Amino acid sequence: MTYVLKGDVEHGDSLGNKGIISSGDVQWMTAGSGIIHQEMPKGDKKGAMYGFQLWANLPASQKMISPKYRDITADQVPEISTQNNIKIKVIAGNIAGVQGPMDDIVIDPEFLDCAVPAGETFIHEVDPTYTAFIYVIGGSGTTDNKFIENGNLVLFEKGEYLSITAADENLRFLVLTGNPLKEPVAWRGPIVMNTQEELAVAFQEYRDGTFIKK
């Protein structure tokens, strides 16, 4: 998954999808049985590029599902505002009855882009069995009595809610949660499997030209 905050990204893949995603846009690709994909960051008029690429593993039972790709434009991402003027873009998951456009994803992810005004607190209920973390992309604040600032990643202990408070400046962060697979991971380059043997087969298929399944 790629989430662009600033600039443009030109992309294309072996399924025939191609185009440009811009600021606020999201693309979601499921590699499944095999897909070849490329991205070329273009930046904005000043050459600046800012965004995130997140990888979510598939369970062993669904590693070989058919590959697919989806573009989500910025205007398709709903934004809600709370009583204390916290603004939340719902990319995946459901908050306050608002459903994000990314759905039908195996690990049931939640992906929120949150902007919290100075001095305000964001409190969010989470499934205590899920993995949850935030990544700060602007400002500073506190969570669990720890100071956080731009560029910090916080992985939370198991619990039923997250609480993040902005300092004397606005705070912006991404919230991500998901159902952990609890399976072994074999990873090299752009390919993720469950065993080294499976990984070796995938790279051999790529060399032999059989990686893309018809």
Backbone as CSV, one residue per row, in Angstrom:
resi,resn,N_x,N_y,N_z,CA_x,CA_y,CA_z,C_x,C_y,C_z
1,MET,0.841,-1.177,0.000,0.000,0.000,0.000,0.880,1.231,0.000
2,THR,0.570,2.191,-0.869,1.285,3.461,-0.928,0.304,4.587,-0.644
3,TYR,0.699,5.471,0.266,-0.109,6.629,0.629,0.741,7.865,0.367
4,VAL,0.324,8.699,-0.580,1.096,9.864,-0.985,0.609,11.102,-0.234
5,LEU,1.515,11.780,0.444,1.165,13.025,1.122,1.542,14.250,0.302
6,LYS,2.611,14.141,-0.461,3.037,15.269,-1.290,3.752,14.731,-2.519
7,GLY,3.410,15.288,-3.678,4.065,14.889,-4.906,3.251,13.896,-5.711
8,ASP,3.848,13.376,-6.773,3.204,12.412,-7.659,4.045,11.139,-7.740
9,VAL,3.366,10.014,-7.967,4.043,8.738,-8.190,3.467,8.108,-9.455
10,GLU,4.325,7.869,-10.429,3.904,7.177,-11.651,4.082,5.675,-11.431
11,HIS,3.086,4.892,-11.810,3.146,3.460,-11.535,2.651,2.652,-12.728
12,GLY,3.042,1.372,-12.741,2.559,0.440,-13.747,2.784,-0.975,-13.255
13,ASP,1.987,-1.924,-13.737,2.174,-3.310,-13.306,1.848,-4.287,-14.422
14,SER,2.130,-5.559,-14.154,1.951,-6.610,-15.155,0.496,-6.946,-15.421
15,LEU,-0.429,-6.401,-14.626,-1.857,-6.594,-14.891,-2.381,-5.579,-15.901
16,GLY,-1.536,-4.587,-16.231,-1.949,-3.554,-17.173,-2.375,-2.258,-16.522
17,ASN,-2.355,-2.212,-15.205,-2.695,-0.972,-14.506,-1.543,0.016,-14.622
18,LYS,-1.848,1.275,-14.879,-0.819,2.304,-14.921,-1.469,3.662,-14.712
19,GLY,-0.665,4.613,-14.280,-1.192,5.954,-14.055,-0.331,6.723,-13.075
20,ILE,-0.914,7.767,-12.519,-0.211,8.620,-11.565,-1.094,8.808,-10.339
21,ILE,-0.537,8.572,-9.165,-1.246,8.900,-7.928,-0.609,10.158,-7.354
22,SER,-1.444,11.029,-6.802,-0.994,12.342,-6.339,-1.290,12.521,-4.861
23,SER,-1.050,13.710,-4.358,-1.188,14.008,-2.938,-2.562,13.589,-2.410
24,GLY,-2.542,12.801,-1.336,-3.781,12.326,-0.730,-4.318,11.042,-1.305
25,ASP,-3.722,10.569,-2.403,-4.193,9.338,-3.038,-3.566,8.111,-2.376
26,VAL,-4.223,6.963,-2.584,-3.770,5.692,-2.028,-3.818,4.640,-3.135
27,GLN,-2.852,3.747,-3.145,-2.941,2.585,-4.033,-2.742,1.334,-3.190
28,TRP,-3.528,0.301,-3.487,-3.436,-0.950,-2.751,-3.223,-2.079,-3.743
29,MET,-2.131,-2.800,-3.577,-1.815,-3.917,-4.457,-1.723,-5.192,-3.639
30,THR,-2.389,-6.239,-4.101,-2.255,-7.565,-3.507,-1.426,-8.411,-4.458
31,ALA,-0.213,-8.784,-4.026,0.697,-9.502,-4.921,0.198,-10.906,-5.221
32,GLY,-0.318,-11.600,-4.208,-0.864,-12.936,-4.410,0.087,-13.874,-5.125
33,SER,-0.387,-14.537,-6.178,0.404,-15.547,-6.888,1.517,-14.946,-7.725
34,GLY,1.537,-13.627,-7.894,2.634,-12.990,-8.614,2.208,-11.788,-9.416
35,ILE,2.909,-10.676,-9.216,2.672,-9.452,-9.976,3.995,-8.698,-10.025
36,ILE,4.278,-8.057,-11.131,5.454,-7.202,-11.260,4.978,-5.765,-11.304
37,HIS,5.511,-4.958,-10.424,5.010,-3.608,-10.223,6.184,-2.647,-10.105
38,GLN,6.040,-1.459,-10.670,7.084,-0.456,-10.527,6.469,0.898,-10.204
39,GLU,7.218,1.691,-9.449,6.799,3.043,-9.095,7.951,4.005,-9.339
40,MET,7.632,5.170,-9.885,8.637,6.192,-10.145,8.173,7.499,-9.496
41,PRO,8.746,7.875,-8.333,8.367,9.134,-7.685,8.704,10.318,-8.577
42,LYS,7.754,11.241,-8.699,7.933,12.422,-9.536,8.090,13.703,-8.724
43,GLY,7.593,13.689,-7.474,7.693,14.894,-6.667,6.716,15.968,-7.109
44,ASP,6.686,17.080,-6.326,5.828,18.200,-6.702,6.620,19.165,-7.588
45,LYS,6.124,20.391,-7.746,6.791,21.350,-8.637,8.195,21.698,-8.161
46,LYS,8.442,21.519,-6.862,9.775,21.792,-6.315,10.614,20.519,-6.189
47,GLY,10.070,19.403,-6.654,10.790,18.151,-6.594,10.639,17.407,-5.285
48,ALA,9.783,17.916,-4.367,9.604,17.276,-3.064,8.678,16.075,-3.176
49,MET,8.995,15.019,-2.441,8.193,13.806,-2.436,8.056,13.329,-0.999
50,TYR,6.821,13.025,-0.589,6.578,12.640,0.794,5.416,11.663,0.833
51,GLY,5.656,10.487,1.376,4.591,9.507,1.450,5.056,8.269,2.185
52,PHE,4.208,7.248,2.184,4.485,6.032,2.935,4.127,4.812,2.105
53,GLN,4.959,3.780,2.246,4.652,2.503,1.626,4.632,1.454,2.735
54,LEU,3.518,0.771,2.871,3.322,-0.211,3.929,3.060,-1.580,3.311
55,TRP,3.669,-2.597,3.895,3.503,-3.957,3.409,2.770,-4.778,4.454
56,ALA,1.736,-5.476,4.039,0.979,-6.365,4.926,1.086,-7.779,4.382
57,ASN,1.491,-8.709,5.235,1.677,-10.092,4.811,0.333,-10.789,4.615
58,LEU,0.321,-11.786,3.749,-0.846,-12.639,3.567,-0.634,-13.942,4.332
59,PRO,-1.702,-14.522,4.871,-1.542,-15.826,5.538,-1.166,-16.889,4.520
60,ALA,-0.520,-17.951,5.000,-0.057,-19.019,4.111,-1.183,-19.577,3.251
61,SER,-2.384,-19.660,3.810,-3.513,-20.243,3.092,-3.978,-19.394,1.915
62,GLN,-3.541,-18.112,1.865,-3.992,-17.223,0.793,-2.834,-16.584,0.032
63,LYS,-1.636,-17.128,0.201,-0.470,-16.579,-0.496,-0.655,-16.570,-2.016
64,MET,-1.354,-17.571,-2.544,-1.444,-17.729,-3.989,-2.778,-17.252,-4.574
65,ILE,-3.475,-16.354,-3.884,-4.704,-15.801,-4.457,-4.364,-14.948,-5.672
66,SER,-5.345,-14.667,-6.475,-5.118,-13.870,-7.682,-4.679,-12.453,-7.314
67,PRO,-3.662,-11.933,-7.987,-3.221,-10.573,-7.707,-4.271,-9.554,-8.122
68,LYS,-4.263,-8.415,-7.443,-5.198,-7.347,-7.800,-4.618,-5.999,-7.406
69,TYR,-5.199,-4.964,-7.987,-4.707,-3.600,-7.759,-5.890,-2.649,-7.695
70,ARG,-5.763,-1.616,-6.840,-6.827,-0.625,-6.741,-6.245,0.749,-6.452
71,ASP,-6.720,1.751,-7.175,-6.415,3.159,-6.911,-7.533,3.768,-6.079
72,ILE,-7.172,4.578,-5.081,-8.155,5.319,-4.299,-7.739,6.782,-4.319
73,THR,-8.552,7.639,-4.907,-8.211,9.058,-4.984,-8.550,9.763,-3.674
74,ALA,-7.920,10.902,-3.460,-8.066,11.634,-2.201,-9.525,11.936,-1.875
75,ASP,-10.338,12.225,-2.890,-11.732,12.579,-2.634,-12.588,11.367,-2.255
76,GLN,-12.019,10.158,-2.364,-12.725,8.947,-1.951,-12.413,8.563,-0.503
77,VAL,-11.493,9.274,0.129,-11.120,9.000,1.517,-11.945,9.917,2.428
78,PRO,-12.869,9.354,3.210,-13.712,10.198,4.070,-12.913,10.805,5.222
79,GLU,-13.318,11.999,5.630,-12.693,12.668,6.773,-13.775,13.064,7.764
80,ILE,-13.537,12.764,9.037,-14.481,13.160,10.073,-13.803,14.141,11.015
81,SER,-14.615,14.905,11.727,-14.113,15.868,12.704,-14.839,15.636,14.019
82,THR,-14.098,15.480,15.113,-14.686,15.231,16.420,-15.088,16.544,17.093
83,GLN,-15.699,16.431,18.258,-16.136,17.626,18.981,-14.976,18.526,19.378
84,ASN,-13.825,17.957,19.632,-12.665,18.789,19.969,-11.783,19.078,18.751
85,ASN,-12.425,19.030,17.572,-11.830,19.454,16.305,-10.642,18.599,15.853
86,ILE,-10.602,17.338,16.288,-9.624,16.401,15.749,-10.135,15.921,14.393
87,LYS,-9.272,15.979,13.384,-9.664,15.570,12.042,-9.028,14.218,11.732
88,ILE,-9.856,13.297,11.235,-9.404,11.933,10.989,-9.778,11.506,9.580
89,LYS,-8.765,11.183,8.767,-9.012,10.597,7.462,-9.059,9.080,7.630
90,VAL,-10.165,8.475,7.212,-10.365,7.036,7.400,-10.012,6.325,6.099
91,ILE,-8.801,5.802,6.032,-8.343,5.108,4.835,-8.789,3.651,4.857
92,ALA,-8.685,3.030,6.020,-9.169,1.661,6.204,-9.738,1.537,7.606
93,GLY,-10.725,0.655,7.756,-11.368,0.490,9.048,-12.635,1.312,9.167
94,ASN,-13.168,1.349,10.378,-14.425,2.042,10.637,-14.293,2.835,11.928
95,ILE,-14.595,4.125,11.870,-14.566,4.955,13.059,-15.796,5.862,13.046
96,ALA,-16.516,5.835,14.168,-17.738,6.629,14.309,-18.733,6.334,13.192
97,GLY,-18.764,5.069,12.749,-19.698,4.681,11.704,-19.259,5.030,10.301
98,VAL,-18.085,5.603,10.153,-17.564,5.966,8.831,-16.573,4.904,8.381
99,GLN,-16.840,4.300,7.239,-16.031,3.203,6.719,-15.032,3.708,5.695
100,GLY,-13.782,3.298,5.844,-12.774,3.666,4.868,-12.923,2.890,3.581
101,PRO,-12.360,3.380,2.470,-12.531,2.734,1.168,-11.729,1.457,0.978
102,MET,-10.669,1.249,1.758,-9.897,0.023,1.656,-10.604,-1.068,2.430
103,ASP,-11.051,-2.113,1.741,-11.786,-3.178,2.408,-11.370,-4.534,1.835
104,ASP,-11.967,-5.588,2.348,-11.700,-6.936,1.879,-10.205,-7.270,1.946
105,ILE,-9.580,-6.903,3.083,-8.157,-7.162,3.295,-8.036,-8.171,4.433
106,VAL,-7.242,-9.196,4.214,-7.231,-10.360,5.095,-6.960,-10.010,6.551
107,ILE,-5.988,-9.141,6.821,-5.604,-8.876,8.208,-6.492,-7.833,8.886
108,ASP,-7.580,-7.433,8.215,-8.537,-6.494,8.803,-7.844,-5.236,9.329
109,PRO,-7.093,-4.522,8.478,-6.336,-3.377,8.974,-7.203,-2.159,9.239
110,GLU,-6.696,-1.310,10.125,-7.255,0.015,10.348,-6.139,0.997,10.037
111,PHE,-6.439,1.996,9.218,-5.430,2.963,8.807,-6.068,4.351,8.869
112,LEU,-5.611,5.154,9.833,-6.163,6.484,10.056,-5.061,7.526,9.970
113,ASP,-5.379,8.661,9.377,-4.485,9.824,9.343,-5.117,10.874,10.249
114,CYS,-4.489,11.128,11.404,-5.103,11.951,12.454,-4.369,13.273,12.648
115,ALA,-5.115,14.354,12.720,-4.564,15.680,13.013,-5.217,16.185,14.295
116,VAL,-4.399,16.360,15.354,-4.904,16.724,16.679,-4.449,18.145,17.014
117,PRO,-5.398,19.066,17.315,-5.020,20.438,17.666,-4.208,20.488,18.961
118,ALA,-3.437,21.541,19.133,-2.603,21.715,20.320,-3.423,21.555,21.598
119,GLY,-2.919,20.727,22.521,-3.552,20.546,23.815,-4.688,19.540,23.853
120,GLU,-5.116,19.040,22.698,-6.233,18.096,22.656,-5.732,16.648,22.713
121,THR,-6.637,15.735,23.083,-6.289,14.323,23.225,-7.147,13.461,22.315
122,PHE,-6.479,12.600,21.589,-7.139,11.618,20.723,-7.218,10.298,21.488
123,ILE,-8.441,9.804,21.691,-8.654,8.520,22.363,-9.384,7.606,21.391
124,HIS,-8.824,6.434,21.193,-9.370,5.548,20.165,-9.411,4.118,20.668
125,GLU,-10.579,3.492,20.583,-10.745,2.110,21.012,-10.154,1.163,19.971
126,VAL,-9.446,0.136,20.438,-8.846,-0.838,19.540,-9.138,-2.248,20.042
127,ASP,-9.037,-3.206,19.152,-9.175,-4.610,19.521,-7.910,-5.014,20.287
128,PRO,-8.014,-5.456,21.536,-6.815,-5.767,22.323,-5.993,-6.928,21.789
129,THR,-6.555,-7.724,20.865,-5.800,-8.832,20.284,-5.016,-8.401,19.046
130,TYR,-5.227,-7.170,18.578,-4.577,-6.686,17.367,-3.263,-5.968,17.697
131,THR,-2.380,-5.951,16.725,-1.172,-5.135,16.819,-1.548,-3.699,16.485
132,ALA,-1.005,-2.728,17.253,-1.337,-1.320,17.027,-0.084,-0.458,17.169
133,PHE,0.082,0.465,16.222,1.188,1.413,16.342,0.809,2.737,15.688
134,ILE,1.549,3.782,16.033,1.381,5.074,15.385,2.727,5.527,14.840
135,TYR,2.669,6.361,13.804,3.882,6.997,13.280,3.611,8.488,13.192
136,VAL,4.438,9.279,13.880,4.224,10.724,13.954,4.795,11.385,12.706
137,ILE,3.969,12.211,12.048,4.416,12.880,10.822,4.383,14.402,10.937
138,GLY,4.146,14.896,12.156,4.184,16.339,12.357,3.872,16.717,13.790
139,GLY,4.606,17.709,14.327,4.329,18.184,15.672,4.906,17.289,16.752
140,SER,4.370,17.458,17.957,4.856,16.672,19.097,3.729,16.497,20.102
141,GLY,3.941,15.583,21.061,2.924,15.321,22.070,3.378,14.226,23.006
142,THR,2.426,13.549,23.609,2.741,12.464,24.544,1.761,11.316,24.358
143,THR,2.229,10.117,24.686,1.379,8.935,24.772,2.015,7.988,25.782
144,ASP,1.211,7.441,26.666,1.717,6.571,27.739,2.839,7.256,28.513
145,ASN,2.670,8.568,28.737,3.652,9.379,29.478,5.009,9.474,28.776
146,LYS,5.034,9.197,27.486,6.261,9.308,26.709,6.139,10.452,25.712
147,PHE,7.210,11.224,25.590,7.238,12.317,24.614,7.396,11.740,23.213
148,ILE,6.622,12.246,22.257,6.732,11.813,20.865,6.831,13.039,19.969
149,GLU,7.526,12.878,18.860,7.676,13.970,17.902,7.803,13.410,16.496
150,ASN,7.887,14.330,15.547,7.935,13.956,14.144,9.000,12.890,13.887
151,GLY,8.598,11.806,13.219,9.514,10.727,12.887,9.525,9.581,13.871
152,ASN,8.811,9.720,14.994,8.763,8.639,15.987,7.722,7.592,15.623
153,LEU,8.053,6.331,15.862,7.109,5.228,15.747,6.900,4.638,17.130
154,VAL,5.645,4.439,17.506,5.313,3.884,18.814,4.495,2.621,18.623
155,LEU,5.041,1.480,19.073,4.321,0.212,19.066,3.705,0.021,20.443
156,PHE,2.392,-0.118,20.497,1.686,-0.166,21.764,1.608,-1.585,22.326
157,GLU,1.579,-1.664,23.648,1.288,-2.923,24.321,-0.189,-3.266,24.109
158,LYS,-0.559,-4.506,24.369,-1.942,-4.906,24.207,-2.840,-4.102,25.145
159,GLY,-3.935,-3.588,24.633,-4.863,-2.799,25.425,-6.125,-2.523,24.643
160,GLU,-7.064,-1.843,25.279,-8.364,-1.615,24.648,-8.494,-0.234,24.024
161,TYR,-7.538,0.657,24.256,-7.618,1.972,23.623,-6.241,2.622,23.534
162,LEU,-6.129,3.585,22.622,-4.944,4.415,22.481,-5.282,5.820,22.933
163,SER,-4.333,6.477,23.568,-4.524,7.855,24.006,-3.279,8.659,23.640
164,ILE,-3.460,9.657,22.785,-2.338,10.480,22.314,-2.720,11.948,22.480
165,THR,-1.881,12.720,23.146,-2.159,14.123,23.433,-1.158,15.015,22.709
166,ALA,-1.671,16.044,22.037,-0.809,17.014,21.373,-0.196,17.963,22.399
167,ALA,1.020,18.390,22.158,1.682,19.366,23.025,1.141,20.760,22.713
168,ASP,1.974,21.774,22.783,1.511,23.139,22.508,1.597,23.472,21.027
169,GLU,1.572,22.441,20.214,1.519,22.603,18.760,0.664,21.467,18.201
170,ASN,0.179,21.657,16.987,-0.642,20.620,16.374,0.179,19.343,16.165
171,LEU,-0.492,18.207,16.300,0.151,16.895,16.181,-0.536,16.103,15.087
172,ARG,0.258,15.489,14.223,-0.313,14.645,13.168,0.393,13.298,13.172
173,PHE,-0.381,12.235,13.053,0.192,10.897,13.072,-0.710,9.929,12.321
174,LEU,-0.120,8.808,11.911,-0.866,7.714,11.311,-1.120,6.660,12.373
175,VAL,-2.340,6.129,12.415,-2.688,5.017,13.293,-2.865,3.777,12.436
176,LEU,-2.195,2.697,12.812,-2.336,1.440,12.075,-2.540,0.303,13.052
177,THR,-3.566,-0.503,12.806,-3.813,-1.701,13.592,-4.128,-2.843,12.634
178,GLY,-3.927,-4.072,13.103,-4.241,-5.215,12.257,-4.174,-6.509,13.035
179,ASN,-4.801,-7.520,12.487,-4.858,-8.836,13.113,-3.559,-9.593,12.832
180,PRO,-2.747,-9.867,13.847,-1.466,-10.544,13.598,-1.656,-11.971,13.101
181,LEU,-0.842,-12.376,12.128,-0.979,-13.710,11.541,-0.334,-14.788,12.401
182,LYS,0.717,-14.443,13.116,1.442,-15.394,13.974,1.932,-16.591,13.160
183,GLU,2.496,-16.284,11.987,3.081,-17.298,11.117,4.531,-16.942,10.831
184,PRO,5.359,-17.935,10.488,6.751,-17.629,10.146,6.834,-16.782,8.885
185,VAL,7.862,-15.948,8.817,8.051,-15.050,7.670,9.426,-15.303,7.059
186,ALA,9.453,-15.510,5.749,10.697,-15.594,4.986,10.668,-14.455,3.979
187,TRP,11.613,-13.538,4.089,11.549,-12.298,3.305,12.896,-12.010,2.666
188,ARG,12.858,-11.710,1.376,14.058,-11.238,0.682,13.628,-10.326,-0.449
189,GLY,14.151,-9.108,-0.439,13.771,-8.134,-1.460,12.280,-7.869,-1.427
190,PRO,11.600,-7.942,-2.579,10.169,-7.631,-2.630,9.259,-8.836,-2.423
191,ILE,9.819,-9.999,-2.096,9.011,-11.213,-1.997,8.957,-11.689,-0.550
192,VAL,7.748,-11.993,-0.078,7.542,-12.474,1.290,6.806,-13.806,1.231
193,MET,7.416,-14.826,1.831,6.799,-16.150,1.893,6.848,-16.630,3.346
194,ASN,6.577,-17.928,3.550,6.600,-18.475,4.908,7.853,-19.285,5.214
195,THR,8.520,-19.786,4.173,9.724,-20.580,4.382,10.798,-20.172,3.372
196,GLN,12.055,-20.493,3.690,13.147,-20.209,2.767,12.989,-21.025,1.481
197,GLU,12.440,-22.230,1.586,12.224,-23.062,0.408,11.228,-22.409,-0.546
198,GLU,10.142,-21.878,0.005,9.143,-21.172,-0.821,9.753,-19.934,-1.456
199,LEU,10.605,-19.265,-0.708,11.266,-18.068,-1.227,12.176,-18.426,-2.404
200,ALA,12.909,-19.520,-2.267,13.802,-19.962,-3.342,13.011,-20.300,-4.611
201,VAL,11.853,-20.948,-4.453,11.002,-21.283,-5.592,10.519,-20.013,-6.289
202,ALA,10.091,-19.007,-5.501,9.583,-17.761,-6.076,10.655,-17.054,-6.902
203,PHE,11.885,-16.984,-6.403,12.957,-16.326,-7.153,13.366,-17.133,-8.381
204,GLN,13.306,-18.472,-8.284,13.606,-19.289,-9.451,12.554,-19.077,-10.530
205,GLU,11.282,-18.988,-10.129,10.219,-18.717,-11.092,10.412,-17.355,-11.753
206,TYR,10.871,-16.388,-10.981,11.120,-15.061,-11.569,12.228,-15.154,-12.625
207,ARG,13.293,-15.880,-12.313,14.393,-16.041,-13.275,13.948,-16.835,-14.511
208,ASP,13.052,-17.814,-14.312,12.600,-18.661,-15.418,11.485,-18.027,-16.255
209,GLY,10.956,-16.883,-15.776,9.880,-16.237,-16.516,8.504,-16.835,-16.241
210,THR,8.376,-17.606,-15.157,7.084,-18.223,-14.826,6.464,-17.627,-13.563
211,PHE,7.034,-16.514,-13.108,6.552,-15.882,-11.875,5.109,-15.381,-12.021
212,ILE,4.792,-14.845,-13.177,3.444,-14.363,-13.452,2.584,-15.541,-13.895
213,LYS,1.565,-15.855,-13.113,0.693,-16.993,-13.396,-0.438,-16.538,-14.328
214,LYS,-0.697,-17.283,-15.334,-1.769,-16.958,-16.297,-3.105,-17.515,-15.821
